[in-house]
Amino acid sequence: MEQLPKDPVILMGFINMKLRDFYPSLDELCADMQIDRSELISNLAQGGFEYNPAANKFW
C-alpha cells in the first residue's frame, strides 16, 4: 500500500476512480493491484468512509 495516497480523502477519490473506470468490485481491484483489502478498508474507515458494494464505491 506504500504506492497509494496516505491522506484518506485523496485515497478515497483514487480508489473510487479506479473502481468506476476499471474494476467491477473491490475484490478485483485489490487482487489486481496487490492491495490488502482489510488494510485498505481500515485506512479509509479512519477518514469516515465505508465501502458500498451495491454502488461499488466508498462514501
C-alpha distances in whole Angstrom, upper triangle without the diagonal:
4,5,5,8,9,12,13,15,14,11,13,15,13,12,16,17,15,16,20,20,18,18,20,18,15,15,16,13,10,12,13,9,8,6,8,10,11,8,8,12,12,10,12,15,15,16,19,17,18,18,21,21,25,23,20,18,17,20
4,6,8,8,12,13,16,14,12,15,16,14,14,18,18,17,19,22,22,21,20,23,21,18,19,19,16,14,16,15,12,11,10,11,14,15,12,11,15,15,12,14,18,17,18,21,20,21,21,24,25,28,26,23,21,20,22
4,7,9,12,14,15,13,11,14,15,12,12,16,16,14,17,20,19,18,18,22,20,17,18,18,14,13,15,14,10,11,10,13,15,16,14,12,16,16,14,15,19,18,18,21,20,21,20,24,24,27,25,22,20,19,22
4,6,9,10,12,9,7,10,11,8,9,13,13,12,14,17,17,16,17,20,18,15,17,17,13,12,15,14,10,11,9,12,13,15,12,10,13,14,11,12,15,15,15,18,16,17,17,20,21,24,22,19,17,16,18
4,6,8,9,6,5,9,10,8,10,13,13,13,16,18,18,18,19,21,20,17,19,19,16,15,18,17,14,15,13,14,15,16,13,11,14,14,10,11,14,14,13,16,15,17,17,20,22,25,22,20,17,15,17
4,6,9,8,7,10,12,11,12,15,16,16,18,20,21,21,21,24,22,18,20,21,18,17,20,20,16,17,14,15,15,16,12,11,13,12,9,10,13,11,11,14,14,16,18,21,23,26,24,21,18,16,17
4,6,5,6,9,10,10,12,14,15,16,18,20,21,22,22,24,22,19,22,23,19,18,22,22,18,19,16,17,17,17,14,12,13,13,9,9,12,10,8,12,12,15,17,20,22,25,22,20,17,14,15
4,6,5,6,9,10,10,12,14,15,16,18,20,20,20,22,19,16,19,21,17,17,20,21,18,19,15,16,15,15,12,10,10,10,7,6,8,7,5,9,8,11,13,16,19,21,19,17,14,11,11
4,5,5,6,9,10,11,12,14,15,16,18,20,20,21,20,17,20,21,18,18,22,22,19,21,18,18,17,17,16,13,13,13,10,8,11,10,7,9,9,12,14,16,19,21,18,17,13,10,10
4,5,5,6,9,10,11,12,14,15,17,18,18,20,19,17,20,20,17,17,21,20,17,19,16,18,17,18,16,13,14,15,12,10,13,13,10,13,12,14,15,18,20,22,19,17,14,12,12
4,5,5,6,8,10,11,12,14,15,16,16,18,17,14,17,17,14,14,17,17,14,16,13,14,13,14,12,9,11,12,9,7,11,11,10,12,10,12,13,16,17,20,17,15,12,10,12
4,5,5,6,8,10,10,12,14,15,15,16,15,12,16,16,13,14,18,18,15,17,14,15,13,14,13,10,10,12,10,7,10,11,9,10,8,10,10,12,14,17,14,12,9,7,8
4,6,5,6,9,10,10,12,14,14,16,16,14,17,17,14,15,19,18,16,18,16,18,16,18,17,13,14,16,13,10,14,15,12,13,11,13,12,14,16,18,14,13,9,9,10
4,6,5,6,9,10,11,12,12,15,15,13,16,15,12,13,16,15,13,15,13,16,15,17,16,12,13,16,13,11,15,16,14,16,13,14,14,16,17,19,16,13,11,10,12
4,5,5,6,9,10,10,10,12,11,9,12,12,9,10,13,13,11,13,11,13,12,14,13,9,11,14,12,10,13,15,14,15,12,12,10,13,13,16,13,10,8,8,11
4,5,5,6,8,10,10,11,11,10,13,13,10,12,16,15,14,16,14,16,14,16,16,12,12,15,14,11,14,16,14,15,11,11,10,11,12,13,10,8,5,6,9
4,5,5,6,8,9,12,12,12,15,14,11,14,16,15,14,17,16,18,17,19,19,15,16,19,17,15,18,19,17,18,15,15,13,14,15,16,13,11,9,10,12
4,5,5,5,6,9,10,10,12,11,8,11,13,11,10,14,13,16,14,17,17,14,15,18,17,15,18,20,18,19,16,16,14,15,14,16,13,10,10,11,14
4,6,6,5,6,7,7,10,9,7,10,13,12,12,14,13,15,13,16,17,13,14,17,17,15,17,20,18,18,15,14,11,11,11,12,10,7,7,9,13
4,6,7,8,9,10,14,12,11,14,16,15,15,18,17,19,17,20,20,17,17,20,20,17,20,22,20,20,16,16,13,13,12,12,10,8,8,11,13
4,7,9,11,12,15,13,11,14,16,14,14,18,17,20,19,22,22,18,19,23,22,19,22,25,23,23,20,19,16,16,15,16,13,11,11,14,17
4,7,9,11,12,9,8,12,13,10,11,15,15,18,17,20,21,17,19,22,21,20,22,25,23,24,20,20,17,17,15,16,14,11,12,15,18
4,5,7,9,6,6,9,10,9,11,13,13,16,14,17,18,15,16,20,20,18,21,23,22,22,19,17,14,14,12,13,12,9,10,13,17
4,7,9,7,8,11,12,12,14,16,16,17,15,18,20,17,17,21,21,19,21,24,23,23,19,17,13,12,10,10,10,7,10,13,17
4,5,5,6,9,10,11,12,14,13,14,11,14,16,14,13,17,18,16,18,21,21,20,16,14,10,10,7,9,10,6,9,11,15
4,5,5,6,9,10,10,12,10,11,8,11,12,10,10,14,14,13,15,18,18,18,14,12,8,10,8,11,11,7,8,10,13
4,5,5,6,9,10,10,9,10,7,10,13,11,11,15,16,15,17,20,20,20,17,15,11,12,10,13,14,10,12,13,17
4,5,5,6,8,10,10,11,10,14,15,13,14,18,18,18,20,22,23,23,19,17,14,15,12,15,15,11,13,15,19
4,6,5,6,8,8,10,9,13,13,11,13,16,16,15,18,20,20,21,17,16,13,14,13,15,15,11,11,13,17
4,6,5,5,5,6,6,10,10,9,11,14,14,14,16,19,19,20,17,15,13,15,14,17,17,13,13,14,18
4,6,5,7,8,9,12,13,12,14,17,17,18,20,22,23,24,21,19,16,18,16,19,19,15,16,17,21
4,6,8,11,11,15,15,14,16,19,19,19,22,24,24,25,22,21,18,19,18,20,20,16,17,18,22
4,6,9,10,14,13,12,15,17,16,17,20,21,21,23,20,19,17,19,18,21,20,16,16,17,21
4,7,9,12,12,11,14,16,16,17,19,21,22,23,21,20,18,20,19,23,22,18,18,19,22
4,6,9,8,7,10,12,12,13,16,17,18,20,17,17,15,18,17,21,20,17,16,16,19
4,6,5,6,9,10,11,12,14,16,17,19,17,16,14,17,17,21,21,17,17,16,19
4,5,5,6,9,10,11,12,14,16,16,14,12,11,14,13,17,17,14,14,13,16
4,5,5,6,9,10,10,12,15,15,13,12,11,14,14,18,19,16,15,14,16
4,5,5,6,9,10,11,13,14,13,13,13,16,17,21,20,18,16,14,17
4,5,5,6,8,10,11,13,11,10,10,14,15,18,17,14,13,11,14
4,6,5,6,9,10,10,8,7,7,11,12,16,16,13,11,9,11
4,5,5,6,9,10,9,9,10,14,16,19,19,17,15,12,13
4,5,5,7,9,9,10,12,15,17,21,19,17,15,12,13
4,5,5,7,5,7,9,12,15,18,16,14,11,8,9
4,5,5,5,6,9,12,15,18,17,16,13,10,10
4,5,7,9,13,16,19,21,20,19,16,12,12
4,6,9,12,15,18,21,19,18,14,11,10
4,7,10,13,16,18,17,17,13,10,8
4,7,10,13,15,13,13,10,6,5
4,7,10,12,11,11,8,5,6
4,6,9,9,7,6,4,7
4,6,6,6,6,6,7
4,5,5,7,9,11
4,6,8,10,12
4,5,8,10
4,7,10
4,7
4
